[in-house]
Each structure stands twice: as C-alpha cells, then as structure tokens.
Amino acid sequence: MNKREFGGQVLLNVVFIILCALIIVPFLLLLAVSITAESDITKYGYQLIPHNIDFSAYQYIFKSPKMILDAYKITATFSFTRMFFSVLLMSMIAYPLTKREFKGKSIISFYLYFTMLFNGGLVPTYILITQYLHLKNSFWVYIFPGLISPWYVFMIRTFFQGLPYEISEAALIDGADEYQIFTRIILPLSKPVLATVALFMFLSSWNDWNTSMLYITEDHLYSLQYLLQRIMENIKLLQEIQQQGIILSGAEDIPSETMRMAMAVVVAGPALIVFPFFQKYFVKGLTVGSVKG
C-alpha cells in the first residue's frame, strides 16, 4: 500500500468514525437523560453524564407492570408472527415471477405494481377490516392487513433472478420438483435478502401504533407503542390542567421530560437486540436485491 492509498484509507476511517459518533452519541444522550433527575434537566439541560442518577421515569412507566408486559407480549408476538408469514408469502409470490415459462408473470407483476401507486384509502380500508373481515378488537388485525408488500416482493424477485438458473435446471434433471427447489435450494441461497426483508418487516410491526389507534379499544390488546403514547398524552393533559391553576395531588411529581426519553429507550431496546442477528446479511441483501430492475 503506497502513501496515497494509506492516506485515503485513513480519511475513510475518520469519516466512518465521525458517522458512527453521530449515530451513537444521540442514543447515549437519550439514555443519559432518561436516568437524569427532572430538576437537573431544568437546571443544566441535556447532558451525557447525569449530575444525579434518578430512575423515577422508569418507575412511573412500570408503575402498572401488567399493562406494559401485556403490551410487550402482544407487540412481540405479532411482530415475529407477521415477520415470518410475510417473508414466507412474499418469497412464494416472488419465486414464480422469476420463471421464464410462467406466462402470467407480467399480469401479476403489473397488479403488484399498481397497488404500489394506488390504494383504496383509509375509509374503505377501515370498512373492509371492521365490517367485512370483522377484525376489530382482534389480535389478527395486527397481522393480516399489510402482510404483503409489493416493494419487498420485487426486491426478493430481483435477488432470485440473480441466482444461477442452471442450479434449478440441474435440480429438475435430478428429479426435484418446484417445491423442493424452492425450499432446499432457492431459500437457503437467499438468506441475505430474506433476512433484510425480515428485519424491515419486524421494525415496521414493532413501531406500529396506528393499528391500535384505529381498530383496538380493549386495553389488553394495545401495542406497546400505542400504550406509551397514551401514557404520554395523559401526562400532557395533567400538565395542561395544572397550568390552568387546578392542583392535582401527585401530578407535580411526574417526570415528564425524562419520561419521554425513558419511553424511547423502552421501545428501542428489543429492536437493538434483534438487529445484530440480521446485520451480516443486511447490507448484501439490500444492495444485491436492488441492483436489477
């Protein structure tokens, strides 16, 4: 390596170190503020090193642990369930679209593409889910709507098209049927794109609060995101009541500012744990699956 290449490598490393710092430092600040005393936030503002460590925000969030744990259970269950079935169904749709002899692939591709441009809208979707599918106040309302994403179908299809077609032909000659080729050859070779899509589906499900707001009225079926949002709205309401001169016992002790940060940590924690398991496939699946049109 000559001096020019060495200098370029050093510059590249410095740039990535700065980018990593820009990503990591805000999260560390978020974590630090969540364990900072509310009074210190007013005096000193946000700081990476708290003057006084205080877990009041977490104590308030987990004051009713059953609701939080139920929301965690619901959110984790439908996130992993939806992720699994989404990846399975979308890969099953994408595989026939790569077959040269499949005559209907242009029609199906156009149908999928059309749904990316146009949809029925919020009101027809709400009527369909509540009046015809009867999914209101049901666990399955988190899973069935949005189970298939055309964008990810095309992404998986493009990755499948990049696999050597001769492998499938050799398997057919050896007596394998399409099901065996799909499950024993195509899927194992497609781990990068499948893991990437699985990660995206998991994160979109984990961060879903809109479904609970529209279709859920029973407390034990609330998603984690929506439950924490409701807690935040209740705190904001108490603060507005206090500003009007009405004194509520205990309301002045609510750690509103630090509690926002604590909620973000509570929500982000599981996603940060899941990400390392997909990391080694993430970049390859995202790039290879999007090169071809």
N, C-alpha and C positions, 0 to 999 in steps of 0.2 A: 504494500500500500504506500503510494507516494504522499508527499506533503499535502497536495491539493485534495486527494481523496480523504486523507485523515482530517483535514480541516472541515470538509463537507460533512463527514460523519459526526464530528464534534458539534457542528452547528445544528445538525438534525437532532442529535440527542438533547441539546439545550432547548430546542423548540418543543420537543415532546415532554421534557421535564416541566416546562412552563405550562403547557396544556394540561398535564396531569395535575399540577398545582391548582390551576384554575377550576378544575373539576372537584378535587378532593377538599380544598380549603373551605368552600361554601358548606359542604356536608359536615366538616368538623365544627364550623361555626354554628350550624344548625344544632348539632349535638351538644355543644357547649352552652348555648342559650337555653336549651331545654332543661338543663340541670342548674341554671343560674337562678338566684333568688329574684323575685319580681321587683323588689325595691332596688336591687343593683342594676336592673335594666333601666329603670328610671334615672338613676344617678350617673351611671357610667356608659350606658348604651350597650351595644353588642360587642362582646369580647371573646377571643378564642380561649382565654384562660379565665374562668369564673373567679370572682372575689370570694364568694361564698357558695358552696355547693348546696343545692336545695332540690329535693325530688318532689316538691309539692305538686307540680304539674302532673307527674305520673301518678301520684297518689289520688289526685282528683279524677283522672281518666279512669283508673281502675277502682274507683270507689264502689262501683257496681260491677264486679268482675264477671258475673254471669252474662250480662249483656255483651260485653266485649268478647268474651270467649265464644259465645254463640255466633257473633258476627264473624270472628276469626274462622270458626268451623265452617260456616256457610260459605264464606268467601274462598277459603282454601279448597273446599270440596268442589264447588262449581268451577273454579279456575282450572284445577287439574283435570276435571272431567271434560270440560269444554275444550281444553288444550288437546287432550288425547283424541277425542272424536273429531275435532276439526282437522287435525293433521291427517288422521286416517281417511276421512271422507274426501278431503281436498286432494290427497295423493291418489285416491281411487278415481277421482274425476280427471286428474291431470294425466294419468298413465294412458288411457285410451286416446287422448288427444295427440300423443306422440306417435301413434301407429300409422304408418303410411297407407295401409289398406282400409282404414276406418273412414268410410265415406261421409259420415255425418259430423266430422270434427269441425268443419267450417261453420256449420249452423250452430253447434253448441258453443264454439268459441265466440261467435257473434252475440249469442244470447248472454253469455257471461259478461262480455264487454259492454253490452247495452245496459246491464244492471249497474255497472260502474258509473255510467253517465246519468241515469235516471232512476228514481225510486218513487214509491207510492206516496211518500210524505208522512209526517208524524201522525196526523189524524187517522188516515186509512190503516196505518200500521197498528195504532192503538186499538182501533175497532176490530181488526183481524185477530190480534192477540187476545183481547178480552172477550169479545162476543162470539167468535168462531172457534178459536183454539182453546178458549177457557183456561188460560194460563195465569190469570191474575191471582196473586197470593199463592203462587206455586213455585216450588224450587226450580222447576224446569223452565221457567221464564228466563232464567239466567243463562240457559244452555242453548235452547233451540233457536231463538232469534239470533241471527248473525253467526250461525255455526259455519257457514261457508263464505269465504271472502274471495271474490274473483281475482283480486290482485295477487293473492298468495297462490291461487290455482295456477295462474300464468307463470308465477315465479318458480313453482315446483315443476311445471311442464317444461320450462326452459332448461332447468337443470337436468331433467330426464332426457331431453333431446341432446344434451352434451355427452351423455354416456355412449360408449361404442355400441352401435346397433348390432354388430357382429356377435356380441355376447348373447343377446336374446336369440339370434338365429341359431347359434351353436346349441343353446339350451333346447330349442324346438327340435333340432335334429336329434338330440339325445333323448327326446321323448317327454320333455317337460311341457306342461300346459301353461296357459297365460297366468293362472293363479300362482303356480309355483314360481314362474319367472318374476312375477311382481313381488311376492313375499320373500323369496330366497335370494334374489339377485338385485333387483332394482332398489328395493327399500334399504338393504344393507349398504349399497354403494351411494345412497343419497342421504346419509346421516347429516352432512353439513347443512343442506337446505332444509331438511326436516327439523333439525334442532333449531335453526334460525326462526322458522315459522312457528315452532312450538313456543319459543321464548316470546315472540311478539304476541301470540295469542294469550299466553299466560299473563303478560303485563297488561294487555288491554282488558282482560277479565278482572284482574286484581284491582285495577284502578276504576272499575265500573261503579258509578254511583247513580247514574241516570236511570238504570233499570229499576232500582229500588224506589226511586222518587216517583216513577210513573205507574208501576204495577204492584208495589208491595205496600200494604197497610198494617201488616202484623209485625210486631216488634221482633219476634224470634226469627224472622226471615230477612231482616235488614242485612245488607252487605256492610263490611267494615267501613268502607269509605263514606257511605251514606250515614251510618250511625255517628261517626266522628263529626261529620258535617252538621248533623242535628245538635250534637253537644255544643259545637261552636256557635250555632245560631241561638241556642238557649243562653249561652254566656253573653252574647251580644245584646239580647233582649233584656237581660238583667242589668247590664251596664246602661242601656238607654233609660230604663225605669229609674235607676239611681240618678242619672243626670237630670231627671225631671223633679228631683227633690224627694222622691219616695224612698224611704230607708227600708231595706230588706236585710234581716239578720243573716250574717254569713256571706252575703253577696260580695262584700268588700274584700273578702279574703280569697276570692277566686283568682288564680294566677293566669290571667287571660293571655298575656303576651308570650310567656314561656310555654303555655299550654298549646298554642298554635304550633310551636316548634316540636313539642313532645308528640303531638299527633302525627306530624310529618315523619318523625323517627319511627313511631309505632307502625305506620303504614308502609314505610320504605324498607323496614327490616327484613321481612321474608323475601322480598324481591332481590335484595342484595345477596341473600343466602343462595337463592336459586341460580343467579346469573353465572357464577363460576363453573357450574356443571355444563353450561352451554357455550362457554367462552371459546374453547378450542375449535368449535365448529362455526362460530358466529360469523367471522369475517369471510371465511371461504364460502359459506352458504349464501351470504348476502351479495358477494361480488360475482361468483360464478353463475348464480341463478338469475342475474340481471344483465348479463353481457349481451345475450342474443335477444332479438325481439320476437 
